[in-house]
């Protein structure tokens, strides 16, 4: 019996990419990509609440100045760069699993958000961006007369 499974491009392609990287690294051990920097996409949650949209992004090892947040034409863009930790010349890097480098995430938002009141904070390795909804987009009860 066949079972229907919802297709998720991000999950399915991530598994393929991980397997491809593993095979590539087997044939070319020690080869670093893009001058040692890896591409990475911080893990995040995107939540809709009654009054706001909220993005929470894991970004441990970064500081407030490492982020750039823009809202333009209905799109919220969060970008930044995590630097690799300094090493001594005598250090031999045996394995590195902590990603670093530049990232960019863009989210389409309804045009009814209150873009003048977008707020961002960074604490304990988590970037939080709060995008308030405008009054006309908030749900409301309508009484029947």
Secondary structure, DSSP 8 states (H G I E B T S, - for coil): --------HHHHHHHHHHHHHHHHHHHSTT--SGGG-------EEEEE-SSEEEEEEE-TT--GGGEEEEEETTEEEEEEEE------TT-------S--EEEEEEEE--TTB-GGG-EEEEETTEEEEEEEB-GGGS-------
